[in-house]
Structures are given as structure tokens and as C-alpha cells.
Amino acid sequence: MPDTEAPGDTPPSPQEAPVVVHRTGCYVKSSQNWIHTQTKHLREHAPYILTGQTENLGQLDWVPPYYKIFNRPLPVRAFDRGGMAILGYRPALRWQLSRRNAQLLHAHFGPMGYEALSLSEAHGIPLITTFYGYDLSLLPTKEPEWIDRYEELFAKGDHFLTEGGHMKKRLVELGCPEDKITVHHLGVEVESFPHQPRTRSENEPLRILSAGRFVEKKGFPDAIRSFATFLHQGGAGELTIVGGLQDPERDHEARRELRQLIREQSISDHVMLRGFLSHDDLLQAYLNHHVFLAPSVEASNGDTEGGAPVTLIEASATGMAIIGTRHCDIPEVVQHDETGLLARERDTEALSNHLYRLYRESEALSAMGKAGRERVEDQYSAVKQGHRLDAVYRSLRRSSA
């Protein structure tokens, strides 16, 4: 199959190819659009979505066929509740698998995989579960009962996907057989991200972008501190932080804390806090900056990125050099001294030195961005990852036949 496809290409219909049912809580949150990317770029299998609720469908260029659990008629909900209590699965979902002649069940996030076990067993099809982050790092620590639940999932589930090698290692540590795990990178639609070589003229400030939810694991205080040190070293720059929190009260408090830190560092004239951006506006933000800064850390409650933020892949696709931390699977996306520069978690001095190096070395800035684009094209293309996911599905179907 070709490595590139027109952006409008879509998967085959359930009448044309074996059906893979995707089980997810919501299709599709803006912060989880990589689930949609996985379904959209299948070419040998037809996706069908079983979801609790739907969001943002009007923003998608293609919507797969789906069944939404919530807001069903009262008799259906009552029947499903009874079925869950007795059978361990919702009869309405079993009916959806049957009428679509589903060949595989793909659960997104560990808890959804555990919930889907009874459904896959009742229908007699393989279950594949993708872990993404909190379900590996935070959940087993915060709620230890999930360790036992995962033990059952690992024993009965057929296969598991992780974003990178760090997540695979963590899954093995939790008890998953290594031969059941495949590392499968999340893909981005590379053709939607224009490659813009980055250079910085002698009198131009280094424009730095950070993006994500305003939670501890994103490391935004370290971004501010390292940027302040960079300025105090003699660098000239501008830092833009994009993101926030959905809850207005928590968002207000998080912004207040970040602004207080910015004032304490005496860099208010050089930092801009922005809210969440649409995909098009975020793309423009990538193109308007030289460097993407991602100082992720393990949070005090144990929360981590799990894999790596998709924003790193997107930024790299536009030709941005990345400065990040050796956290989870960020080193799998960012090759140190090739596509970007890495530091230990919370090492703001090293982060500021990396910023200063790219400020002084315009050739390195450009070369790392170019290498990053090439790596995304090879390892994180949604089209290629769609073919690779088709191959995983194909192998599972053969082994279960």
C-alpha cells in the first residue's frame, strides 16, 4: 500500500471488510483525538464504535458508524443494567457485535479493557487493549484494586498495545506477559502539518511554545523557571503557554499560580498565557514558534504522561526542534541531539542551557527540526500506523481462527 493518501480517504464500510469494534468512553474528546486517527486510517478493517457518549463529531472530517450507550430509551437502559449485574456485559452491546459480525474488540484504556472482557468472551472474539497513560501510572497507585483487575485482564485478554518502550516495560512490571505486547506509536496526519524549516535571525528573539492541560505532570512551572534562567543568561526570547483546564474554578486557580510564578521571576513582559486553541489555531502557533518546550515530570500523586504528549509529535511534524525531559516515552519521540534536546526531570538549569544553545546555534535549530520531521514521517505517520494496526488485527484474527 502507498505511504501517502489523500486526506479525505476513509476506511472500508462494515459491508466491505472485517469489523473491528472500538470500545471507548467518549468519541471523541479533543484531548483524545488520536483515538479517531486510529480508526480513520484503517484500510483492511472496518471500524465500528461502541461509546458511552459523543463529543466534537461536527469537527471531524469523517465520522465512523457508532452506537452510543447513554440516552437510550428507558427499557433498553433497564435491560442493560440487569444484564451487567447478571452477565457482566450490556446485552445491547452484545447485540451490536452480533449484528455487525464483529471479528475483533479493541478497548481503549485499561479499565475499558477490563470491562470488555465479558463481552469479548460472550461473543467469542479476541480482545485487544491499548494503554495510554493514567491507566498505567496513576490508577494502580491510586486505586490498588486495579492491580488485581489488570491481572485478570492480562491473563484473559489477547493482546495489548502501548505507545512506546517505557509503557511496555511498565505493563510488564504490572504482570502482563511480554509476548502479548506490541509497541504501536500514535500517528498524526503528517500531510496536515506543513514542514516549515526554522531559522532565527541574529536580532530575532527565540520564540518558545509549550502546550497542554494545566496539571502538574506537564511541568509548566519548570518551563517558566528555565525560560527565566535563559533570559538571565543573556538570551532574548518569548514564551507562550497554551492550554488550561476544563473546570473554570480549577483553571482560574492554575492560571493564578502560573502568573504568580511569572511575576516572581520578573519575566511578565516575555510570557503569554493563552487558553485552549482549536486545531487550526494550534497549528498556526506551532508555525509561529521556533522551539517546543515539554518539561514533563512525574507528579506528586504518581501521575505521568505514560507515553508522550501527541503535541510533541505534531510540533516535530512542522519542523520544530523539541526540548523535553527524559520522562516516560518522550525519549522515543525526541532523539537527543538529533531531533531535539533532553534533560532530567525538573533540571531547569539543563533546560535553560538547551534553550540557550538553540538560541545561539541557528543551524542546529534548523537541522533538528528537519530530522524531527523525517522521524515523524517514518515512525508516526497516521497512514503508516494505520497499516501497522491493520497488520496487528490481521495477526490476531489468524491466531484465533
Secondary structure, 3 states (H helix, E strand, C coil): CCCCCCCCCCCCCCCCCCEEEEEEEEECCHHHHHHHHHHHCCCCCEEEEEEEEECCHHHCCCCCCEEECCCCCHHHHHHHHHHHHHHCCCHHHHHHHHHCCEEEEEEECHHHHHHHHHHHHHHCCCEEEECCCHHHHCHHHHCCHHHHHHHHHHHHCCEEEECCHHHHHHHHHCCCCHHHEEECCCCECHHHCCCCCCCCCCCCCEEEEEEEECCHHHCHHHHHHHHHHHHHCCCCEEEEEEEECCCHHHHHHHHHHHHHHHHHCCCHHHEEEECCCCHHHHHHHHHCCCEEEECCCCCCCCCCCCCCCHHHHHHHHCCCEEEEECCCCHHHHCCECCCEEEECCCCHHHHHHHHHHHHHCHHHHHHHHHHHHHHHHHHCEHHHHHHHHHHHHHHHHHHHC
